[in-house]
Amino acid sequence: MTKILVVDDVEDNIVLLTFDLEDDGFDVEPARSGQECLDKVAAEKPDMILLDIRMPGLSGLETLEILKSDEATRMIPVIMVSATTGDQSIIRALDLGAHDFVSKPIEYPVLAARMRSALRLIQAKRDLEKANKELERLATRDPLTGINNRRSFFKLAEAELTKTIRHGRDIALLMLDADHFKMINDTYGHAAGDEALLTITEICQNACRESDILARLGGEEFAICCPDTNLEGAYAVAERIRQQCENTVIEHNSASFGITLSIGITTFVPSQDKSITEMLQRADNLLYQAKEMGRNRSIAC
Ligand SMILES: Nc1nc2c(ncn2[C@@H]2O[C@H](COP(=O)(O)OP(=O)(O)OP(=O)(O)O)[C@@H](O)[C@H]2O)c(=O)[nH]1
């Protein structure tokens, strides 16, 4: 039910408005002052506020200003109720962010139409925000595993590297690649291969700190950027992941199979590294060495 907060210092006005609003199916909450309005909004956000301009104590305009300056309440649509049509404070209220206004005596059908328009606008804004969030998710997440994609990894890891250099701290990079992944796909099918990628993701997530940046760079290749971590610490993370993978049996349909990882690990070398790209290249070379040496191993340098 749409919740409307009616703010007016005159009890009769509240009663009259409540009668019409409830008749229209709205859930009405009264507030007899600006302060009571702010208190009620803080306790539970209404879908809309009908705010009388002239009130003793905190005026309607002052109340509106507070509501619009707070990130948490800024989006609640406010319709101002003014004493007369020529009320100059209406201009100020609209400039402050009020959605609309009505003049007393209130013609309820006009108010109801303005409320519908405000609610439509707020719904459109919410839909747009939701769509933008979804776009952001699609642009930064790997569709299969839900972790960062390559693009997002570079963006986040570069930002972390900049911070690390500024504060003279450690940062490590792990590059992980599933061994003989083509064979898993060829033997058990592509869906089983996908299942294996999800298992690797879960193992990495469990082994990582909240501050680590985990990504699927593409295919069967993953990367982890570990801020505040030296080579020894990063090697320990890599081995934890590698051993956990080695000891995990993946079940898919009636098949069960194992998966191993080769991992290259490196830390920031100030004389060589200008960006994450150089570090990733070094980790990739170490990963290649791990493959050459027989796979299912971690090499740190
Ligand atoms: N199931 C599945 N397979 C994928 C996906 N992306 C890439 N692949 C497969 O991953 C395989 C990678 O094979 P290769 O690059 O030859 O590497 P590999 O077989 O793991 O061999 P090594 O890395 O040398 O141990 C290919 O068969 C790709 O088709 C995916 O999203 N899902």
The ligand as a Gaussian input file, in Angstrom:
#p B3LYP/6-31G(d) Opt

LIG

0 1
 N       33.315000     -25.250000     -20.531000
 C       33.950000     -24.159000     -20.910000
 N       35.097000     -24.249000     -21.592000
 C       35.725000     -23.129000     -21.960000
 C       35.209000     -21.864000     -21.639000
 N       36.066000     -20.925000     -22.143000
 C       37.069000     -21.610000     -22.754000
 N       36.895000     -22.931000     -22.635000
 C       37.710000     -24.031000     -23.147000
 O       38.910000     -24.115000     -22.409000
 C       39.844000     -24.889000     -23.200000
 C       41.227000     -24.329000     -23.021000
 O       42.101000     -25.186000     -23.681000
 P       43.646000     -24.920000     -23.848000
 O       43.896000     -23.446000     -23.994000
 O       44.129000     -25.811000     -24.943000
 O       44.299000     -25.295000     -22.488000
 P       44.222000     -26.615000     -21.618000
 O       43.499000     -27.706000     -22.308000
 O       43.691000     -26.215000     -20.284000
 O       45.712000     -27.002000     -21.487000
 P       46.826000     -26.418000     -20.536000
 O       46.401000     -25.013000     -20.164000
 O       48.047000     -26.409000     -21.347000
 O       46.911000     -27.293000     -19.353000
 C       39.326000     -24.857000     -24.637000
 O       38.846000     -26.118000     -24.975000
 C       38.167000     -23.839000     -24.570000
 O       37.129000     -24.180000     -25.478000
 C       33.979000     -21.790000     -20.925000
 O       33.436000     -20.725000     -20.605000
 N       33.393000     -22.956000     -20.570000

